[in-house]
């Protein structure tokens, strides 16, 4: 099945470990030599109810993606992942 990046960005990312909604994909990392997606990034938690912006985005490795559905992307992220630098 082929999926456009723009379609993936509209899907909600949900952590299957705790059922928490992490938000939509905000960016992706792609290995240019192989053309494969290596990880996705979701927005980090907001500071003071979103008024002061957000913390760093979380990086979720492609191996942690369990299922890509029509409306949602299920990931297994125990401690989410390391924030992006």
N, C-alpha and C positions, 0 to 999 in steps of 0.2 A: 504494500500500500504506500503510495506517495503522499506526502504531506508538505505543504508550504510552511516556511518559517512564520509567515504572517498568521497562519491558522494556529500554529502552536502558541504564539504569543497571546492569543485570546483565551486560551484554556487555563483554568485554575489549577495550581499545583497543590496537591494534598499529601501530607505525610501519613503513611499507613501505620506508623508506630503509635502515634497519639491522636490521629484524626484531625490535626490542626491544618487549617488552610494557610498556605504560605504566600499565596498571591499568584499573579501571572508571571510568566517568564519575562524578565527584563533584558536579558542578553544571553548569548551562547558563546562557547569557546569551540573553535573548529581547528583540527589538525590539518594544515594546508597541504602536507605531503600525501595524506591518505584521503582527505576530504570528509573525514568522519567527525561527528560532533563528539567532543570529549567531555563536556559538562554544560550544565545550564545554570543560570544565575537568577535568583529571585530576590525581591527587595528585602532588605533587612528590616528589623523592627523600627517603628517611628519614634522620634524623640518628642516627648510632651504632647501627645495626641496629634502628632503630625505638624504642629506649628513650627517647630524648629528643624524640620527636615527628617532625614533618616540616618540610621547607622549604615555601615557598609553592607553591601549585598552579600547573600550567602551563595556559595558555589556548591552545586550538587553534581557529583561525578555521574557520567552517563550510566555506569554500572549500577547505580542506585535507583535508576528509573525502573519501576516494576511493570507499569502498564500505561499506555497512552490510549485514552478513550476519546469519544466524540466531544465531551465537554470538560474532561478533567484528565490530569496527568498524575498518576500515583507514584510516589517516591518513598523509599525507605531511608530516612535520614534520622539516625539516632540522636545526634547532637547537631542536626542540620548540616553543618560543614564549616570549613574555615571561611571567615569573611574574605571577600575579594580585596586584594591590595590595590 
